[in-house]
Amino acid sequence: MSETKKQSFSYRVNVGHISSNPITVRLEADARERAGLAERWGVLKVNSVAAELDLVRWKRDGVRVKGRVKAEIEQNCVVTLEPVVSSIDEKVDALFVPEGSKLARIQTDENGEMLIDAEGPDIPETFSGDSIDVGTVCEEFAVLAINPYPRKEGAVLESSQDEIGEDVKAPSPFADLKHWNKE
């Protein structure tokens, strides 16, 4: 097992302890976990990761995980390559059901095509055994909120058009087609 995998942001909650009364779970990544997260997320540094979640029974066998995950990360600016600090504050809302549950089945029409409503609720995730890793849930929501193109405040990418000059027209993408032979 790799060193990074050992240092994952993990916190397992036993599903049997969850009832209709919410259980509040607070998580905070330590220095080793943050280093592992930075490597997995492809960022320079993860300064902090913390979450507060409420877990409550959903339907008969399911669990709803609801709350917030907050993080502060450092990435390279896409223009200057200097470090940029970004904050993440993401709402977490996920449903889990045991493997084999009818609630996790994807509905299909009479032709066997999947029926997916883009505006509708997500299909519940499945879990095996008797626990759910809410640390991994938080990590998934946080990583989706990372800006893929961080830019330092005031950083401007110089236009290649300025180097060429305004009098020169950019070549047409179809310019080479005029030489194409029709036979």
Backbone bond lengths (Angstrom), bond angles and torsions (degrees), N, CA, C in turn:
res aa  C-N    CA-C-N  psi(-1)  N-CA   C-N-CA  omega(-1)  CA-C   N-CA-C  phi
1 M - - - 1.449 - - 1.528 108.32 -
2 S 1.331 117.33 133.72 1.458 120.36 -177.68 1.519 110.91 -71.49
3 E 1.336 115.45 158.30 1.465 121.82 179.97 1.526 110.50 -61.51
4 T 1.354 117.39 -38.44 1.467 121.34 -179.80 1.517 110.76 -63.81
5 K 1.330 116.79 -41.20 1.461 120.49 -178.73 1.527 110.75 -63.16
6 K 1.339 117.10 -37.28 1.458 120.99 178.95 1.530 111.16 -64.87
7 Q 1.322 116.60 -29.13 1.450 121.09 -174.57 1.537 111.55 -97.70
8 S 1.316 117.28 23.61 1.454 119.22 -177.81 1.530 110.88 -68.99
9 F 1.314 114.37 158.14 1.460 122.29 179.47 1.523 106.49 -84.40
10 S 1.313 116.73 91.57 1.452 121.50 -171.97 1.525 110.71 -128.48
11 Y 1.332 114.61 137.77 1.457 120.03 174.77 1.524 107.04 -151.73
12 R 1.315 115.67 106.40 1.458 120.93 -176.64 1.528 110.36 -88.95
13 V 1.336 115.23 136.12 1.461 121.95 178.60 1.522 107.75 -118.71
14 N 1.333 116.12 128.40 1.459 121.58 179.12 1.529 108.97 -72.54
15 V 1.321 116.22 121.96 1.465 122.39 -177.21 1.527 111.28 -64.83
16 G 1.312 117.83 -30.00 1.459 121.85 -179.74 1.526 113.48 -64.39
17 H 1.332 117.14 -20.01 1.466 121.02 -179.52 1.521 112.41 -89.78
18 I 1.329 117.28 -1.42 1.466 120.89 -176.43 1.526 109.70 -97.01
19 S 1.325 116.15 130.80 1.463 121.13 -179.99 1.522 108.77 -124.19
20 S 1.310 116.55 -163.74 1.464 120.47 178.18 1.528 110.94 -74.64
21 N 1.317 117.59 -12.81 1.465 121.73 173.68 1.524 107.95 -89.65
22 P 1.325 117.76 125.73 1.474 119.82 -176.02 1.528 112.94 -61.37
23 I 1.308 114.70 142.65 1.457 123.03 171.92 1.520 105.70 -105.81
24 T 1.320 117.84 126.73 1.460 121.15 179.16 1.521 109.25 -95.28
25 V 1.331 115.17 130.54 1.459 122.06 179.29 1.524 107.47 -121.85
26 R 1.329 115.76 129.17 1.466 121.41 176.37 1.524 107.94 -115.08
27 L 1.317 115.48 129.52 1.460 121.91 -178.79 1.517 110.25 -123.29
28 E 1.314 116.17 146.57 1.464 121.06 172.75 1.525 107.75 -148.02
29 A 1.323 116.25 128.58 1.463 121.12 -177.78 1.522 110.46 -77.33
30 D 1.340 115.46 136.85 1.467 119.72 175.80 1.530 108.91 -85.71
31 A 1.317 117.40 179.24 1.467 122.52 -174.83 1.534 111.98 -59.55
32 R 1.317 117.38 -42.23 1.481 120.01 -179.52 1.519 110.72 -67.28
33 E 1.329 117.49 -40.99 1.462 120.49 178.21 1.533 110.87 -65.28
34 R 1.329 116.97 -40.29 1.470 120.66 179.01 1.523 110.97 -63.54
35 A 1.320 117.83 -38.56 1.467 121.38 177.81 1.530 110.27 -63.59
36 G 1.327 116.91 -42.10 1.466 120.75 177.13 1.517 112.12 -65.31
37 L 1.340 116.71 -39.55 1.466 120.74 177.92 1.525 110.66 -64.62
38 A 1.331 117.91 -42.45 1.470 121.49 179.79 1.524 110.45 -59.13
39 E 1.317 116.31 -41.34 1.471 120.27 179.34 1.527 110.85 -66.37
40 R 1.324 117.15 -45.55 1.471 120.57 -179.17 1.523 112.23 -67.97
41 W 1.325 116.74 -36.61 1.462 120.75 -177.92 1.519 112.95 -82.00
42 G 1.332 117.69 -11.96 1.458 120.57 179.39 1.525 112.90 71.71
43 V 1.328 117.22 36.53 1.466 121.92 178.23 1.527 108.53 -117.80
44 L 1.331 115.84 163.85 1.465 119.72 -179.50 1.518 112.00 -64.00
45 K 1.344 115.31 -45.81 1.460 119.06 -173.35 1.520 109.30 -157.74
46 V 1.318 116.52 145.10 1.459 122.55 170.56 1.522 105.61 -110.32
47 N 1.331 116.08 109.45 1.464 121.06 -177.45 1.521 112.30 -77.76
48 S 1.336 116.78 -34.70 1.465 119.86 179.50 1.520 110.10 -159.39
49 V 1.321 115.23 149.91 1.465 123.25 171.27 1.520 105.98 -146.14
50 A 1.325 115.81 125.52 1.463 120.59 178.40 1.522 107.98 -145.85
51 A 1.317 115.80 151.15 1.466 120.42 179.81 1.516 109.51 -145.91
52 E 1.317 114.15 149.90 1.460 121.42 170.75 1.519 106.06 -129.87
53 L 1.321 115.91 120.73 1.463 122.05 -173.52 1.522 110.94 -128.72
54 D 1.315 115.51 145.29 1.460 121.82 170.24 1.517 107.84 -108.91
55 L 1.316 116.71 128.59 1.455 122.42 177.60 1.515 107.86 -112.25
56 V 1.326 116.69 131.01 1.455 121.70 -177.53 1.530 108.60 -142.64
57 R 1.297 116.37 150.33 1.465 121.93 177.66 1.524 108.58 -62.83
58 W 1.346 116.87 137.78 1.460 122.97 178.70 1.527 108.11 -126.65
59 K 1.313 115.25 129.84 1.468 121.87 -173.74 1.527 107.26 53.08
60 R 1.313 119.15 -137.12 1.460 118.87 -176.57 1.533 113.02 -93.16
61 D 1.348 115.71 -49.97 1.463 119.54 -175.28 1.524 113.83 -109.29
62 G 1.326 116.73 -4.50 1.461 119.96 -173.80 1.513 113.92 -88.31
63 V 1.332 114.18 172.39 1.460 122.62 179.02 1.520 108.12 -136.24
64 R 1.334 115.71 136.37 1.461 120.66 174.60 1.522 107.61 -107.83
65 V 1.344 115.21 130.48 1.458 122.81 178.38 1.522 106.41 -112.70
66 K 1.333 115.67 119.11 1.458 119.95 -175.77 1.527 108.96 -138.33
67 G 1.342 116.05 137.78 1.462 120.09 178.89 1.510 111.64 165.38
68 R 1.347 116.24 -146.81 1.465 121.70 -178.92 1.525 109.43 -138.92
69 V 1.331 114.37 147.32 1.457 120.99 170.46 1.523 106.46 -122.54
70 K 1.342 115.19 133.17 1.461 121.03 179.88 1.520 108.18 -124.29
71 A 1.327 115.17 142.79 1.462 120.05 179.76 1.519 109.65 -149.97
72 E 1.322 115.32 155.92 1.462 121.78 170.99 1.517 106.29 -126.56
73 I 1.337 115.32 125.70 1.463 120.49 -176.64 1.525 110.19 -128.54
74 E 1.333 115.38 160.74 1.461 122.18 173.26 1.521 108.05 -119.15
75 Q 1.348 114.97 131.74 1.455 121.93 178.66 1.517 108.70 -131.79
76 N 1.331 116.95 166.47 1.455 121.11 173.12 1.516 109.86 -81.63
77 C 1.352 116.00 135.11 1.464 121.60 174.34 1.533 107.53 -64.01
78 V 1.328 117.43 137.33 1.466 120.86 -179.27 1.527 112.22 -72.34
79 V 1.326 117.68 -14.02 1.462 121.50 -179.95 1.523 110.95 -99.62
80 T 1.327 116.94 -53.12 1.470 121.25 -173.04 1.526 113.79 -99.58
81 L 1.310 117.61 -14.84 1.466 125.04 -175.04 1.530 112.82 66.14
82 E 1.345 117.45 11.30 1.456 121.70 175.29 1.532 108.59 -81.31
83 P 1.346 117.72 154.72 1.464 120.37 179.10 1.534 112.10 -63.92
84 V 1.329 114.91 138.87 1.461 122.96 177.43 1.520 107.20 -126.50
85 V 1.326 116.65 129.79 1.460 121.25 177.89 1.524 108.42 -92.33
86 S 1.330 116.59 129.52 1.462 122.36 179.48 1.523 109.41 -125.24
87 S 1.322 115.09 146.92 1.464 120.75 176.09 1.517 109.90 -108.69
88 I 1.311 115.18 141.94 1.465 122.07 176.52 1.521 106.97 -119.52
89 D 1.312 115.93 131.50 1.465 122.43 175.43 1.517 105.23 -140.07
90 E 1.321 116.11 94.86 1.460 121.00 -169.99 1.519 111.33 -118.04
91 K 1.320 115.31 135.35 1.464 121.70 175.86 1.534 108.55 -75.49
92 V 1.313 116.33 135.37 1.465 122.93 177.86 1.523 107.64 -110.56
93 D 1.332 115.97 128.19 1.460 121.64 175.86 1.524 107.16 -151.10
94 A 1.315 116.69 105.90 1.460 120.91 -175.62 1.526 110.27 -140.22
95 L 1.318 114.65 147.25 1.466 122.03 177.43 1.518 109.04 -113.52
96 F 1.336 115.95 141.78 1.458 122.10 178.58 1.519 109.24 -131.72
97 V 1.328 114.78 139.72 1.466 121.26 175.40 1.525 107.73 -134.43
98 P 1.341 117.08 156.38 1.462 119.22 178.94 1.530 111.45 -64.99
99 E 1.321 115.42 152.93 1.469 119.90 176.04 1.526 109.52 -54.32
100 G 1.313 115.93 139.83 1.455 120.76 178.81 1.519 114.14 86.03
101 S 1.318 117.89 -2.37 1.462 120.69 -179.81 1.526 110.53 -68.36
102 K 1.317 116.43 140.74 1.462 121.29 177.48 1.524 111.62 -64.39
103 L 1.332 117.21 -24.62 1.462 121.36 -178.97 1.528 112.92 -70.05
104 A 1.339 118.09 -16.64 1.462 121.41 -178.83 1.520 112.37 -98.34
105 R 1.298 118.04 0.27 1.470 120.46 -179.26 1.522 110.65 -75.75
106 I 1.312 114.93 139.79 1.463 121.11 176.21 1.523 107.58 -82.96
107 Q 1.328 115.95 127.40 1.457 119.99 -178.85 1.517 110.18 -76.83
108 T 1.333 115.09 143.57 1.466 121.14 178.20 1.520 109.64 -126.84
109 D 1.336 114.98 158.48 1.463 119.35 176.94 1.525 109.02 -88.84
110 E 1.335 116.88 -172.56 1.475 120.39 -176.85 1.519 113.00 -64.97
111 N 1.351 118.67 -19.00 1.462 122.31 178.27 1.528 112.60 -92.69
112 G 1.321 116.69 0.63 1.454 120.81 179.84 1.522 113.49 85.43
113 E 1.343 117.38 7.53 1.463 120.16 178.93 1.534 109.37 -83.90
114 M 1.340 115.02 142.25 1.460 120.29 -179.25 1.525 110.82 -68.50
115 L 1.320 115.24 139.47 1.457 121.76 175.20 1.519 107.70 -103.64
116 I 1.334 116.02 110.76 1.453 120.54 -178.23 1.520 108.56 -126.07
117 D 1.314 115.62 126.88 1.452 122.04 177.34 1.526 107.49 -100.99
118 A 1.342 116.61 109.93 1.464 121.32 -176.93 1.523 111.94 -60.58
119 E 1.309 117.48 -29.58 1.459 121.52 -179.77 1.527 112.25 -92.66
120 G 1.321 117.17 -9.90 1.463 121.39 -177.11 1.514 112.35 -82.66
121 P 1.311 116.32 179.67 1.469 120.41 -179.42 1.527 111.36 -69.59
122 D 1.323 115.47 153.11 1.463 120.51 176.56 1.517 110.03 -71.44
123 I 1.315 115.18 154.61 1.461 121.11 174.58 1.531 106.89 -72.51
124 P 1.323 118.36 136.56 1.474 119.40 -179.64 1.525 111.98 -59.89
125 E 1.324 115.06 146.70 1.461 122.01 172.31 1.526 107.93 -75.04
126 T 1.310 116.47 158.14 1.462 118.98 176.52 1.535 109.50 -108.21
127 F 1.310 115.02 153.92 1.456 120.50 173.99 1.512 108.16 -131.16
128 S 1.332 115.54 153.08 1.462 119.92 176.64 1.527 107.64 -114.78
129 G 1.287 114.87 154.72 1.457 119.24 -178.86 1.510 111.15 79.46
130 D 1.341 115.08 -148.61 1.456 119.39 -174.44 1.522 113.42 -117.85
131 S 1.363 117.62 16.12 1.461 118.26 -178.38 1.525 112.45 -145.00
132 I 1.331 114.19 160.95 1.457 123.20 177.06 1.520 107.21 -122.44
133 D 1.334 117.10 137.00 1.458 121.52 178.30 1.529 108.41 -90.77
134 V 1.340 117.31 96.19 1.461 120.84 -177.81 1.533 112.09 -74.19
135 G 1.312 118.41 -19.67 1.467 121.21 173.58 1.517 110.68 -64.55
136 T 1.319 116.29 -43.25 1.461 121.00 177.29 1.521 110.98 -64.73
137 V 1.325 117.22 -37.86 1.467 121.39 177.35 1.526 109.23 -59.97
138 C 1.322 117.06 -47.12 1.468 121.21 178.84 1.520 111.34 -61.18
139 E 1.317 116.45 -42.31 1.467 120.77 179.50 1.528 110.86 -61.02
140 E 1.328 117.42 -42.08 1.468 120.67 179.61 1.522 111.62 -61.96
141 F 1.325 117.89 -44.20 1.463 120.69 179.70 1.525 111.14 -67.83
142 A 1.332 117.78 -39.38 1.468 121.15 -179.54 1.519 111.68 -66.74
143 V 1.319 117.35 -44.40 1.468 120.06 -176.07 1.533 111.12 -66.18
144 L 1.318 117.78 -31.09 1.465 120.30 177.28 1.527 112.30 -70.63
145 A 1.324 117.58 -18.43 1.463 121.54 -179.36 1.528 112.96 -92.51
146 I 1.331 117.98 -2.69 1.465 120.50 -179.22 1.525 109.38 -70.26
147 N 1.333 116.00 131.46 1.460 121.51 177.49 1.530 108.37 -70.94
148 P 1.352 118.12 119.50 1.464 119.50 -178.60 1.529 112.92 -73.41
149 Y 1.329 117.97 -15.13 1.463 122.03 -178.82 1.529 110.71 -130.79
150 P 1.328 117.33 66.92 1.467 118.77 -177.93 1.531 110.49 -67.47
151 R 1.305 115.03 141.30 1.460 120.36 -178.16 1.521 109.07 -132.67
152 K 1.325 115.29 128.58 1.454 120.80 176.89 1.527 108.35 -64.84
153 E 1.325 116.47 141.57 1.455 120.55 -178.68 1.533 110.16 -56.74
154 G 1.335 115.75 127.67 1.457 121.97 178.98 1.518 114.26 86.33
155 A 1.328 118.44 -7.47 1.462 120.84 179.78 1.519 109.67 -72.54
156 V 1.345 115.72 129.12 1.466 121.07 -177.99 1.517 108.31 -126.24
157 L 1.290 115.97 133.43 1.456 121.75 176.63 1.521 107.95 -82.52
158 E 1.310 116.37 123.01 1.460 120.26 179.63 1.524 108.93 -67.32
159 S 1.307 116.12 134.22 1.458 122.01 -178.01 1.514 110.09 -76.44
160 S 1.309 116.66 136.38 1.463 120.75 176.50 1.520 110.18 -68.85
161 Q 1.318 119.16 -21.53 1.460 123.72 178.57 1.534 109.69 -64.62
162 D 1.352 117.59 -34.11 1.456 121.04 178.39 1.523 110.68 -64.78
163 E 1.328 117.40 -37.14 1.456 121.48 179.79 1.519 111.23 -69.20
164 I 1.314 117.58 -37.53 1.459 122.32 -178.11 1.522 110.00 -73.45
165 G 1.294 116.17 -39.26 1.459 121.37 -174.46 1.510 108.33 107.49
166 E 1.310 116.28 151.14 1.458 119.45 -175.11 1.525 112.81 -76.72
167 D 1.338 118.22 -18.50 1.462 120.87 -177.91 1.526 111.86 -75.70
168 V 1.320 117.04 -24.72 1.456 121.37 -176.42 1.522 109.38 -85.31
169 K 1.352 115.68 129.38 1.461 120.56 178.07 1.520 109.27 -88.59
170 A 1.296 115.43 143.52 1.463 120.08 175.02 1.524 108.09 -68.80
171 P 1.344 118.08 142.73 1.462 119.25 -179.33 1.526 111.25 -65.75
172 S 1.302 115.24 147.02 1.457 121.16 178.54 1.525 109.02 -71.72
173 P 1.300 118.15 142.12 1.462 119.24 177.11 1.535 111.90 -67.62
174 F 1.333 116.66 -13.20 1.462 120.88 -179.39 1.527 112.38 -102.51
175 A 1.336 118.53 6.09 1.456 122.72 -175.51 1.528 112.35 -58.07
176 D 1.313 118.12 -39.82 1.463 120.57 -178.62 1.512 113.75 -72.07
177 L 1.304 117.93 -16.43 1.465 120.91 -178.75 1.522 112.62 -72.67
178 K 1.355 117.49 -20.47 1.474 119.32 -179.74 1.521 111.75 -65.42
179 H 1.334 117.13 -22.09 1.469 121.38 179.67 1.523 112.98 -90.94
180 W 1.299 115.53 -1.68 1.457 120.86 -176.90 1.516 109.32 -71.92
181 N 1.302 117.03 130.16 1.452 122.34 -178.59 1.512 111.65 -85.74
182 K 1.302 116.11 131.39 1.465 119.33 174.58 1.520 107.49 -99.78
183 E 1.255 117.59 123.69 1.465 120.55 178.80 1.482 110.80 -130.50
